Amino acid sequence: MFRIFKNKFLCFSLIILTLGVLFYVVNYTPLVHITSTNTDSHKSYATTYEYFQEKMNEHEQLTWDIVQTDTRVTKDECFQKQKKDYPAYKKSLEKNWQYKRSHYPKLKQETITIVKDVLRDFDINPADIQIVPYKGKGSPAAADDSTIFIDEDECAHFSLEACKFVIAHEISHLQAQDESLYQSLYSLSQTKRTSKRKKKEALEAFRRFQETRADICALLHGGKKYAQGAFDFMYKLQELDGGDNPGITHPKTSIRLKNARKLCTMMGWNVPALQA
């Protein structure tokens, strides 16, 4: 009798343990896989990583709640469409960068070398990524799922370190396949009969989430060497904008600075003094 009870107890314990492991995997799998290049303090990195990972997971869930309420598009529905449409999306990317290469001046070799160096810092083989000229609107760089776009005229407004941070930020978009996911969400939202205003606001909220995550991932993955560039870029952005941006498709620059300052402080990195 005791043996039967013991065996049943062991089986029950194994079932509980298995369910516990499954619950952990489902609920705590990182939103974006980030590997650290920072070696200053493994303990501080782990603590900071876990903190910001949790915050990003919370931010993502809140954003998808807004999206589903205001557009009637679910997260699963969006990812399924992204997967289904990806072959056609990849073909459109190729046409896009071929057009830009034929219509814009070639990038300097020095610029290409800088982009390749940042790609390597993020464990990406530069041979797998297109580096293409473009004309941006106030930003030195942009990205889709397989291309880094560089506007050398815009780069001239920013320090080298600031430009490296922006490239790191765009690489984070690329790694998360943010552009194709947004296109899938936008396309699905247009098929739903909901308020146009609410759709627009939900899409903007989704963009702001993606931009916030790209900032955090750029710093967590890139490490201390990208921290000064983050502040250089954001302070210069405020100078060029004459203050904060409206906070529509990007978070307000003051909020981005606050996030960067908190992350760097938690990591024990030097944080520039607040600018008036």
C-alpha positions as CSV (number, residue, x, y, z in Angstrom):
1,M,0.0,0.0,0.0
2,F,2.8,2.4,0.9
3,R,4.6,1.6,-2.3
4,I,1.5,2.3,-4.4
5,F,1.0,5.5,-2.6
6,K,4.7,6.5,-3.0
7,N,4.6,5.8,-6.7
8,K,1.4,7.8,-7.1
9,F,2.9,10.6,-5.2
10,L,6.0,10.6,-7.4
11,C,3.9,10.6,-10.5
12,F,1.9,13.5,-9.2
13,S,5.1,15.4,-8.3
14,L,6.5,14.8,-11.8
15,I,3.3,16.1,-13.3
16,I,3.3,19.3,-11.2
17,L,7.0,19.8,-12.0
18,T,6.4,19.4,-15.7
19,L,3.5,21.8,-15.6
20,G,5.6,24.3,-13.7
21,V,8.4,24.1,-16.3
22,L,5.9,24.6,-19.2
23,F,4.4,27.6,-17.4
24,Y,7.8,29.2,-17.0
25,V,8.8,28.6,-20.7
26,V,5.5,30.0,-22.0
27,N,5.4,33.0,-19.7
28,Y,9.0,34.0,-19.3
29,T,10.6,33.3,-22.6
30,P,12.5,36.6,-23.5
31,L,10.7,38.9,-25.9
32,V,13.9,39.4,-27.9
33,H,17.0,37.2,-27.5
34,I,19.8,39.5,-26.3
35,T,23.4,38.3,-25.7
36,S,25.6,40.6,-23.8
37,T,28.9,42.0,-25.0
38,N,29.4,43.8,-21.7
39,T,32.0,42.2,-19.4
40,D,32.2,45.0,-16.8
41,S,29.8,43.3,-14.3
42,H,28.0,40.1,-15.1
43,K,25.9,40.5,-12.0
44,S,24.7,44.0,-12.8
45,Y,24.0,43.0,-16.4
46,A,21.9,40.0,-15.3
47,T,19.9,42.2,-12.9
48,T,19.4,45.0,-15.4
49,Y,18.6,42.7,-18.2
50,E,15.9,40.9,-16.1
51,Y,14.5,44.2,-15.0
52,F,14.2,45.7,-18.5
53,Q,13.1,42.4,-20.0
54,E,10.2,42.3,-17.6
55,K,9.4,45.9,-18.3
56,M,9.4,45.3,-22.1
57,N,7.2,42.2,-21.7
58,E,4.7,44.3,-19.7
59,H,4.9,47.1,-22.3
60,E,4.4,44.6,-25.1
61,Q,1.3,43.0,-23.5
62,L,-0.2,46.4,-22.8
63,T,0.4,47.5,-26.4
64,W,-1.2,44.3,-27.8
65,D,-4.2,44.9,-25.5
66,I,-4.6,48.3,-27.0
67,V,-4.1,47.0,-30.5
68,Q,-6.7,44.2,-30.1
69,T,-9.2,46.5,-28.5
70,D,-8.9,49.3,-31.0
71,T,-8.2,47.4,-34.2
72,R,-9.7,43.9,-33.5
73,V,-6.4,42.4,-34.6
74,T,-4.9,39.7,-32.3
75,K,-1.2,39.1,-31.7
76,D,-1.5,35.6,-33.1
77,E,-3.3,36.8,-36.2
78,C,-0.6,39.3,-36.8
79,F,2.3,36.9,-36.5
80,Q,0.5,34.4,-38.7
81,K,0.1,37.0,-41.5
82,Q,3.7,38.1,-41.1
83,K,4.9,34.5,-41.7
84,K,2.5,34.0,-44.6
85,D,3.5,37.2,-46.4
86,Y,7.2,37.0,-45.6
87,P,8.4,35.6,-49.0
88,A,6.6,38.4,-50.9
89,Y,7.9,41.0,-48.3
90,K,11.5,39.8,-48.9
91,K,11.1,40.3,-52.7
92,S,9.8,43.8,-52.1
93,L,12.8,44.6,-49.9
94,E,15.2,43.7,-52.8
95,K,13.4,46.0,-55.2
96,N,13.5,48.8,-52.6
97,W,17.3,48.7,-52.0
98,Q,18.0,48.2,-55.7
99,Y,16.0,51.4,-56.4
100,K,17.8,53.4,-53.7
101,R,21.2,52.2,-54.9
102,S,20.5,53.4,-58.4
103,H,19.0,56.8,-57.3
104,Y,21.2,57.9,-54.4
105,P,24.9,58.6,-54.3
106,K,27.1,55.7,-53.2
107,L,28.0,55.5,-49.6
108,K,31.6,56.2,-48.6
109,Q,33.7,53.2,-47.8
110,E,34.4,54.7,-44.4
111,T,30.6,54.7,-43.7
112,I,30.2,51.1,-44.8
113,T,33.1,50.1,-42.6
114,I,31.4,51.7,-39.5
115,V,28.1,50.0,-40.2
116,K,29.9,46.6,-40.6
117,D,31.7,47.1,-37.3
118,V,28.4,47.8,-35.5
119,L,26.8,44.7,-37.1
120,R,29.7,42.6,-35.8
121,D,29.2,44.0,-32.3
122,F,25.6,42.5,-32.6
123,D,26.9,39.1,-33.8
124,I,25.6,39.7,-37.3
125,N,27.6,38.8,-40.4
126,P,27.8,42.0,-42.5
127,A,27.6,39.8,-45.6
128,D,24.0,38.9,-44.7
129,I,22.8,42.5,-44.6
130,Q,22.4,45.1,-47.3
131,I,23.9,48.5,-46.5
132,V,22.1,51.1,-48.7
133,P,22.0,54.9,-49.1
134,Y,18.7,56.7,-48.6
135,K,17.3,60.1,-47.7
136,G,15.8,60.1,-44.3
137,K,13.7,62.7,-42.4
138,G,15.9,63.7,-39.5
139,S,17.6,60.4,-38.8
140,P,21.0,59.2,-39.9
141,A,19.8,55.6,-40.4
142,A,16.7,53.3,-40.8
143,A,16.2,49.6,-41.3
144,D,13.8,47.0,-42.6
145,D,14.2,43.2,-41.9
146,S,17.4,42.8,-44.0
147,T,18.7,46.3,-44.8
148,I,20.4,49.1,-43.0
149,F,19.8,52.5,-44.7
150,I,22.2,55.3,-44.2
151,D,21.7,59.0,-44.9
152,E,25.2,60.5,-44.8
153,D,23.9,64.1,-45.0
154,E,21.9,63.5,-41.8
155,C,24.9,61.8,-40.2
156,A,26.8,65.0,-40.6
157,H,24.5,66.6,-37.9
158,F,25.5,64.0,-35.3
159,S,28.7,62.8,-33.6
160,L,30.3,59.5,-34.7
161,E,29.2,57.9,-31.4
162,A,25.6,59.1,-31.9
163,C,25.5,57.6,-35.4
164,K,26.8,54.3,-34.1
165,F,24.0,54.2,-31.5
166,V,21.4,55.0,-34.1
167,I,22.8,52.1,-36.3
168,A,22.6,49.8,-33.2
169,H,19.0,51.0,-32.6
170,E,18.1,50.1,-36.2
171,I,19.9,46.7,-36.0
172,S,17.6,46.0,-33.0
173,H,14.6,46.7,-35.3
174,L,16.1,44.4,-37.9
175,Q,16.7,41.6,-35.5
176,A,13.1,41.8,-34.2
177,Q,11.7,42.0,-37.7
178,D,9.8,45.0,-36.6
179,E,9.1,46.4,-40.1
180,S,7.4,43.3,-41.5
181,L,5.4,42.8,-38.3
182,Y,4.2,46.4,-38.5
183,Q,3.2,46.1,-42.1
184,S,1.2,42.9,-41.3
185,L,-0.5,44.7,-38.4
186,Y,-1.3,47.7,-40.6
187,S,-2.6,45.6,-43.4
188,L,-4.9,43.6,-41.1
189,S,-6.1,46.7,-39.3
190,Q,-7.4,48.1,-42.6
191,T,-9.7,45.1,-43.0
192,K,-11.4,45.6,-39.7
193,R,-14.5,47.8,-39.2
194,T,-13.5,50.0,-36.3
195,S,-12.9,53.7,-35.7
196,K,-10.2,55.2,-38.0
197,R,-9.0,57.4,-35.2
198,K,-8.6,54.4,-32.8
199,K,-6.8,52.4,-35.5
200,K,-4.4,55.3,-36.1
201,E,-3.8,55.7,-32.3
202,A,-3.2,51.9,-31.9
203,L,-0.8,51.8,-34.7
204,E,1.1,54.7,-33.3
205,A,1.2,53.0,-29.9
206,F,2.6,49.9,-31.5
207,R,5.3,52.0,-33.2
208,R,6.3,53.7,-29.9
209,F,6.7,50.3,-28.3
210,Q,8.9,49.1,-31.1
211,E,11.1,52.2,-30.8
212,T,11.4,51.9,-27.0
213,R,12.4,48.2,-27.3
214,A,15.0,49.1,-30.0
215,D,16.6,51.7,-27.7
216,I,16.8,49.2,-24.8
217,C,18.1,46.4,-26.9
218,A,20.7,48.6,-28.5
219,L,22.1,49.4,-25.0
220,L,21.7,46.0,-23.4
221,H,23.3,44.2,-26.4
222,G,25.8,46.8,-27.5
223,G,27.0,47.5,-24.0
224,K,28.8,50.4,-22.4
225,K,30.5,51.5,-25.7
226,Y,27.1,52.6,-27.1
227,A,25.9,54.5,-24.0
228,Q,27.6,57.8,-24.7
229,G,26.3,57.7,-28.3
230,A,22.7,57.3,-27.0
231,F,22.9,60.5,-25.0
232,D,24.8,62.3,-27.8
233,F,22.1,61.4,-30.2
234,M,19.1,62.2,-28.0
235,Y,20.4,65.6,-26.8
236,K,21.3,66.6,-30.4
237,L,17.8,65.5,-31.4
238,Q,16.3,67.8,-28.9
239,E,18.5,70.6,-30.1
240,L,17.5,70.0,-33.7
241,D,13.8,69.6,-32.9
242,G,13.8,72.6,-30.6
243,G,12.7,70.5,-27.6
244,D,10.7,67.3,-27.4
245,N,9.2,65.6,-30.4
246,P,5.4,65.2,-30.3
247,G,5.6,61.5,-29.2
248,I,3.5,60.1,-31.9
249,T,5.4,57.3,-33.8
250,H,8.4,57.7,-31.4
251,P,8.4,58.2,-27.7
252,K,9.1,61.8,-26.6
253,T,12.9,62.2,-26.6
254,S,12.7,63.2,-22.9
255,I,11.2,59.7,-22.2
256,R,13.9,58.0,-24.2
257,L,16.6,59.9,-22.3
258,K,15.0,58.9,-19.0
259,N,15.0,55.2,-20.0
260,A,18.6,55.4,-21.2
261,R,19.7,57.2,-18.0
262,K,18.0,54.6,-15.8
263,L,19.5,51.6,-17.7
264,C,23.0,53.1,-17.6
265,T,22.7,54.0,-13.9
266,M,21.6,50.4,-13.1
267,M,24.6,49.1,-15.1
268,G,27.0,51.4,-13.2
269,W,28.0,53.2,-16.4
270,N,28.9,56.9,-16.4
271,V,25.8,59.0,-17.1
272,P,26.2,62.5,-18.6
273,A,25.0,65.4,-16.5
274,L,21.5,66.6,-17.3
275,Q,21.4,69.3,-19.9
276,A,19.4,72.5,-19.3
